[in-house]
Amino acid sequence: MDWLKVHFILVLFFMGSLSTTVLAAHTLGSGYSGRIETDGFDDGYYLAVWGTSSGFNGILYWIKNNTVAKNLSPIVTSGRAVNKISLASRRGFITQKEENKYFIAWRTGEGLYGTILYYDGSVQNESIPIYTSSTVSRNMLAAGYGVVIENGNSYGYFVVVYALGTNKELRYAVLDENGNIKSDGVLWEPDDPNYLTTLSRRVAFDGKYFGVAFRVSEESGDYVYVYVFSLTSSGGIDKNYVARLENPANTTGRIPIVGRGNGFVMAYYKDYKWYTVAINIDNGVTFSSSEDVTPPEMGNPGSGGSLDLVWNTTAGAIQYIAMTYPNGNNQLVVEKLNRDGTYSGNYWTISGSGPYNYPFVAVKPMRSPEAFTLLWKTGASGYWTASEYMPRDGSLVEVSTENQVPFFGGSIAVILAVLGGLILLRRR
């Protein structure tokens, strides 16, 4: 075969994986709280989980082509409704997908429990008792993962934060990767007659520092608080800071927070818009500014929003924050923010199967092309839906078997090997 023809066929084969055929979003099932996470690798997975009337379900999808890798349902059959759930993974602290673990915190009428899955969805710990009391709030639960580095050694922990049903006590638990609880207790208590009204859906992390955002109802209105604490290498709490965002009061809706590499970024809703603010942790928690960003779309506070940091895992790549929230036009907004929370000038909207209630985003790190894994709940049906998108030519294109996330690993190695073999044959 002529060398140019061989080269042309190989180029067409590679470009074929970048076509723009789309795939319908995955309808997961009806139920309660839902979450989504990823290991972040081109040939890895993303996991969607949601609570049901008798436990909770999960489905593992391939990042590369947005197809089902493994149906895990049911992950746990509790015999009672799992009406609140949170999810974290080791993403960002691993060098290959096989090192990943997922931590699921889930609440029933009997209390709060945890489940740990291996990277492929197989169960490591099915049911870890965290706080076995019916007083655990069904509205406030957040989880995260971070690493404490001490004397050159790394210690990874899952952290879960939750409230009791009286909304007068914010509690925490720290678990190691084997599911052992290393420390737990009361994190923060509001003064009477104040009470907690909203907790962020993620425990954010920045190095050894963890942060949660929440609203407190006070006599003069609802205020936004941030609680930042650090962990010791043994999994205990070392120091903590609480700060209140003085302006504005009377914020509404849910408050997402994310680590940014040198602090945190929080979003809050007021006067029909989402705003962001940077949070510093030098000598205590301080807010660098407030109301400094007005995103381009009107948001929906009741349906919430979500933030996620795109990790810089490729030399020279730029970290940024992805934000998602539903707007007033039955669309889902995905927006790029700079690491300080300011608007970067890039956003997209997704239309079609809304309304997009309680959206959640987990972004594949920029080892190669970026991809957004998204989960939301539709309105009347109450079905959880998930899918994966790549930004291309100013729009979001749904990942499919034809429109795959390019994997610059084994497939490229095979192509290079074939090309090398053909070159050697030509020289003979």
C-alpha positions in Angstrom: 0.0 0.0 0.0 1.3 3.5 -0.8 2.7 5.3 2.2 0.6 8.4 1.7 -2.6 6.3 1.6 -1.6 4.5 4.9 -0.9 7.9 6.5 -4.2 9.3 5.3 -6.2 6.3 6.6 -4.6 6.6 10.0 -5.3 10.3 10.2 -9.0 9.7 9.3 -9.2 7.0 11.9 -8.0 9.4 14.6 -10.1 12.3 13.5 -13.2 10.0 13.4 -13.0 9.9 17.2 -13.6 13.6 17.3 -16.8 13.8 15.3 -19.8 15.6 16.8 -22.5 13.0 17.1 -24.3 13.5 20.4 -25.8 11.0 22.9 -28.9 11.5 24.9 -28.4 12.2 28.6 -28.6 9.2 30.9 -31.9 9.0 32.9 -30.8 7.3 36.2 -34.0 6.9 38.2 -36.3 8.7 40.6 -35.4 9.3 44.2 -33.9 11.6 46.7 -30.6 13.4 46.9 -28.0 12.7 44.1 -24.3 13.4 43.5 -21.6 12.9 40.8 -17.8 12.5 41.0 -14.9 11.3 38.8 -11.4 9.9 39.1 -10.4 12.4 36.4 -8.6 10.2 33.9 -9.3 10.0 30.1 -9.7 6.3 30.4 -11.3 6.4 33.8 -14.8 6.7 35.2 -17.4 9.0 36.6 -19.8 7.8 39.2 -23.5 9.0 39.7 -25.3 8.0 42.9 -28.8 8.8 44.2 -30.9 7.8 47.2 -34.1 5.7 46.9 -36.9 4.6 49.2 -34.9 1.5 50.3 -31.2 2.4 49.9 -29.2 4.0 47.2 -28.1 3.3 43.6 -25.2 4.1 41.5 -23.9 3.8 37.9 -20.3 4.0 36.8 -19.7 5.5 33.3 -16.7 5.6 31.1 -15.2 9.1 30.7 -13.9 8.4 27.2 -17.3 7.7 25.6 -20.0 8.5 28.2 -21.3 4.9 28.2 -22.2 2.6 31.1 -19.1 0.8 32.5 -20.9 -0.9 35.4 -24.4 -0.7 36.9 -23.9 -0.8 40.7 -27.6 -0.6 41.7 -28.3 -1.1 44.4 -25.0 -0.2 46.1 -26.6 -0.5 49.6 -30.1 -1.8 50.5 -30.8 -0.1 53.8 -34.4 -1.1 54.2 -35.2 2.6 54.8 -35.2 5.7 52.5 -31.8 7.3 51.9 -33.0 10.9 51.8 -29.6 12.6 51.8 -26.4 11.6 50.1 -22.9 13.1 49.5 -20.0 11.9 47.5 -16.2 12.4 47.4 -13.3 10.8 45.5 -9.5 10.9 45.7 -9.3 12.8 42.4 -6.4 15.1 42.2 -4.2 13.1 44.5 -3.6 10.0 42.3 -1.5 9.1 39.3 -3.7 6.4 37.9 -7.4 5.5 38.0 -6.8 2.3 39.9 -5.7 4.4 42.9 -9.1 6.1 43.2 -11.7 5.5 45.9 -15.2 6.9 46.3 -16.6 7.8 49.7 -20.4 8.0 50.0 -22.0 9.6 53.1 -25.7 8.7 53.4 -28.5 9.4 55.8 -31.6 7.4 56.7 -34.1 7.8 59.5 -31.7 5.7 61.7 -28.7 8.0 61.3 -25.6 8.7 59.2 -23.5 6.1 57.5 -20.6 5.8 55.1 -19.7 3.5 52.2 -16.3 3.3 50.4 -16.0 2.0 46.9 -12.9 1.0 44.9 -12.1 2.7 41.6 -14.2 0.2 39.6 -17.3 0.4 41.9 -16.6 -2.7 43.9 -17.4 -2.3 47.6 -14.7 -1.9 50.2 -16.9 -0.9 53.2 -20.6 -1.2 52.8 -22.0 0.5 55.9 -19.8 2.5 58.3 -21.8 3.9 61.3 -20.9 7.6 61.7 -23.7 9.0 63.9 -26.5 6.5 64.6 -29.3 8.8 65.7 -32.6 9.9 64.0 -31.7 13.5 64.9 -29.3 13.8 61.9 -30.7 16.4 59.6 -32.1 15.3 56.3 -31.1 18.6 54.7 -27.5 19.2 55.6 -24.7 16.8 54.5 -21.3 17.4 52.8 -18.3 15.3 52.1 -14.8 15.9 50.7 -11.3 14.3 50.5 -7.9 15.9 51.1 -4.3 15.0 52.0 -2.2 16.2 54.9 1.6 16.2 54.1 4.0 16.0 57.1 7.7 15.3 57.0 7.4 14.2 53.3 4.7 11.7 54.1 1.1 11.9 52.8 -2.0 11.1 54.8 -5.3 11.0 53.0 -8.7 11.5 54.7 -12.4 11.7 53.9 -14.2 14.4 55.8 -18.0 14.5 56.3 -19.9 17.5 57.8 -23.5 17.3 58.8 -26.1 19.0 61.1 -28.5 17.6 63.7 -32.2 17.9 63.2 -32.5 20.8 65.6 -30.2 22.8 63.3 -28.3 24.0 66.4 -25.2 21.9 66.0 -22.8 21.3 63.1 -20.8 18.1 63.4 -17.9 16.4 61.6 -16.2 13.1 61.2 -12.8 12.2 59.7 -12.3 8.8 58.2 -9.1 7.2 56.8 -9.1 5.4 53.5 -9.8 2.1 55.2 -13.0 3.4 56.7 -11.8 4.0 60.3 -13.2 7.0 62.0 -10.1 9.0 63.3 -12.0 11.9 65.0 -15.5 13.2 65.3 -17.5 15.7 67.3 -19.1 19.2 67.3 -17.7 21.6 64.7 -19.7 24.7 65.4 -22.8 25.9 67.2 -24.8 29.1 66.6 -25.8 31.3 69.5 -29.4 31.2 70.5 -31.8 32.1 69.0 -29.9 31.6 65.8 -30.0 28.4 63.8 -28.5 26.8 60.7 -30.5 26.9 57.5 -28.2 25.7 54.6 -24.9 23.8 54.3 -22.7 23.6 51.2 -23.0 20.3 49.4 -19.2 19.8 49.3 -16.5 20.0 51.9 -13.9 21.9 50.0 -10.2 21.4 50.6 -7.0 23.3 50.0 -4.0 21.4 51.2 -4.6 20.4 54.8 -7.3 23.0 55.1 -11.0 22.1 54.7 -13.9 24.5 54.4 -17.7 24.5 54.5 -20.1 27.3 53.8 -23.5 27.7 55.5 -26.3 30.2 56.2 -27.4 31.1 59.7 -30.8 32.7 60.4 -30.3 35.6 62.8 -32.6 38.2 64.1 -31.5 40.7 61.5 -31.6 38.3 58.6 -29.8 35.3 57.0 -26.0 35.6 56.9 -23.4 33.5 55.1 -20.7 31.9 57.2 -17.5 30.0 56.3 -15.9 27.5 58.6 -12.2 26.6 57.8 -10.3 24.0 59.8 -7.2 22.0 59.3 -6.3 18.4 59.9 -3.4 16.8 61.6 -1.6 13.8 60.1 -3.4 11.6 62.5 -6.8 12.8 61.3 -7.6 15.1 64.2 -8.7 18.8 63.9 -5.8 21.1 64.6 -7.2 24.7 64.3 -10.3 26.3 63.0 -11.7 29.7 62.0 -15.2 31.0 61.5 -16.0 34.2 59.6 -19.3 35.8 58.6 -19.8 37.6 55.4 -21.2 40.9 56.7 -22.6 42.1 53.4 -25.0 40.9 52.2 -27.6 39.7 54.7 -30.8 38.1 53.5 -29.1 35.8 51.0 -31.1 32.8 49.8 -30.6 29.4 48.4 -27.6 27.0 48.6 -24.0 28.1 48.9 -21.3 26.2 47.0 -17.7 26.4 48.0 -14.5 25.0 46.4 -10.7 25.1 47.1 -8.7 27.3 44.7 -5.1 26.4 45.5 -4.5 29.3 47.8 -7.7 29.5 49.7 -11.4 29.0 48.8 -14.0 30.5 46.5 -17.7 30.7 47.6 -20.8 31.5 45.6 -24.0 32.9 47.1 -27.3 34.2 45.7 -28.9 37.6 46.3 -31.2 39.9 44.3 -31.8 37.4 41.5 -28.1 36.9 40.7 -25.2 34.6 41.8 -22.1 36.3 43.2 -18.7 35.0 44.2 -16.2 35.9 46.8 -12.6 34.8 47.5 -11.7 33.5 50.9 -8.2 33.7 52.4 -6.9 31.7 55.3 -3.8 33.8 56.3 -4.0 34.4 60.1 -7.6 33.5 60.1 -10.4 33.5 57.6 -11.0 36.8 55.7 -13.1 37.6 52.7 -11.1 39.5 50.1 -14.2 41.1 48.6 -17.9 40.7 48.2 -20.3 41.1 45.3 -17.4 41.3 42.9 -18.8 39.1 40.1 -22.2 39.1 38.4 -22.5 36.0 36.2 -24.1 36.5 32.9 -27.3 34.6 33.6 -30.0 35.0 36.1 -29.9 32.0 38.5 -32.3 29.9 40.5 -31.4 29.8 44.2 -33.9 27.2 45.2 -32.4 24.7 42.7 -28.9 25.5 43.9 -25.5 25.7 42.2 -22.2 23.8 42.2 -18.5 24.7 41.9 -15.5 22.5 41.1 -11.8 23.2 40.6 -10.1 22.1 37.4 -6.8 20.7 38.6 -3.6 21.7 36.9 -2.1 18.2 36.2 -0.4 19.2 32.9 2.6 21.4 32.9 1.6 24.9 31.8 -2.2 24.2 32.1 -4.3 26.8 33.7 -6.4 26.1 36.8 -9.9 27.5 36.8 -13.3 26.9 38.5 -16.4 25.6 36.8 -19.7 26.8 38.1 -23.1 25.3 37.1 -26.6 26.5 38.0 -30.0 26.7 36.3 -31.2 30.0 34.9 -34.7 31.4 34.4 -35.0 30.1 30.8 -35.1 26.4 31.5 -31.4 26.0 30.8 -28.4 24.8 32.7 -25.5 27.3 32.8 -21.9 26.1 32.9 -19.5 29.0 33.5 -15.7 29.4 33.8 -14.4 31.4 36.7 -10.8 32.4 37.4 -9.2 31.0 40.5 -10.1 34.1 42.5 -13.7 33.6 41.6 -13.9 36.4 39.0 -15.8 35.7 35.7 -13.4 34.6 32.9 -15.8 35.6 30.0 -16.6 32.0 29.0 -20.0 30.3 29.6 -22.3 27.9 27.9 -26.0 26.9 28.3 -27.6 23.5 28.0 -31.2 23.1 26.9 -33.5 20.2 26.3 -34.5 18.0 29.2 -34.9 20.6 32.0 -35.8 22.0 34.3 -32.4 21.5 35.8 -32.9 21.2 39.5 -30.1 20.7 42.1 -27.3 20.5 39.5 -23.8 19.2 40.4 -20.6 19.3 38.4 -17.4 17.3 38.6 -14.7 18.3 36.1 -12.1 16.0 34.6 -8.7 17.5 35.2 -6.7 18.9 32.2 -4.5 15.9 31.7 -5.8 16.3 28.1 -9.1 17.8 26.9 -11.3 19.1 29.6 -14.7 17.5 30.2 -17.7 18.4 32.5 -19.7 15.6 34.1 -23.0 17.0 35.1 -26.0 15.7 37.2 -29.4 17.3 37.7 -32.9 16.4 38.7 -35.8 17.1 36.3 -38.9 18.8 37.6 -42.2 16.9 37.5 -40.8 13.4 37.0 -38.2 13.8 39.8 -35.7 11.7 37.8 -32.0 12.1 38.2 -30.1 12.7 35.0 -26.4 12.6 34.2 -24.2 13.2 31.2 -20.8 14.4 30.1 -19.8 17.4 27.9 -16.8 18.8 26.2 -16.4 22.5 25.3 -15.9 22.9 21.5 -16.2 25.9 19.2 -18.0 28.0 21.8 -20.6 25.3 22.8 -20.8 22.2 24.9 -20.9 19.0 22.9 -22.2 15.8 24.6 -19.7 13.0 24.8 -20.7 9.8 22.9 -19.2 6.7 21.3 -18.6 8.8 18.2 -17.6 12.1 20.0 -15.1 10.6 22.4 -12.8 12.3 24.8 -9.4 11.8 23.2 -7.3 9.4 25.2 -3.6 10.2 24.7 -2.4 6.9 26.2 -2.7 3.4 24.8 -4.4 4.3 21.6 -1.8 6.8 20.6 0.9 4.3 21.5 -0.6 1.8 19.1 -0.8 4.3 16.3 2.8 5.4 16.9 3.9 1.7 16.9 2.1 1.1 13.6 3.7 4.2 12.1 7.1 3.1 13.4 6.6 -0.4 11.9 5.6 1.0 8.5 8.7 3.2 8.5 10.9 0.3 9.3 9.3 -1.7 6.5 9.9 1.1 4.0 13.6 1.2 4.9 14.1 -2.5 4.1 
